[in-house]
Amino acid sequence: MNKSQAIRLKCLDCSDNSPKEVTLCTVFDCELYPFRFGCSDKSKKYKERIEKAKRRYPEEYKEMQNLLSDASIK
């Protein structure tokens, strides 16, 4: 298991094995948050997962983005 896979498993464990909850995670101050998909937040895979989340969970995604923008203001 590589580092990325271990991070992904930790995130799944934290979210009660729910990939949806990992995608819509709101624990923004977690050091693993940018890597929760098992890849860097700068990678193509990450961007694809975010785009998919926007389509699959539009309301939840919007709520997560609102929380993220509120958290970054503080």
Steps between C-alpha positions, in 0.01 A plus 500: 500500500638841412455828688206616287313175549558516876361854513195396299437208738535731802247739349259215430543379857430850633184526289361159599604349163291747299670622182230767475591633843869503408416701189283743694726514805480823700797440731696767316771535765596132471853464362378217277211699348680594175592133447167337596447354153828314518676760290619860522247780469702620200462178300271428208333217695410740782348751260299223332365384838397855591322546166320170549393606850356825363280298266404217736441702819422856391331617820748332734791627292367856513463474878858368531630789288313751716652349813845503338473867404379586851793306651753679281368841607578429865 
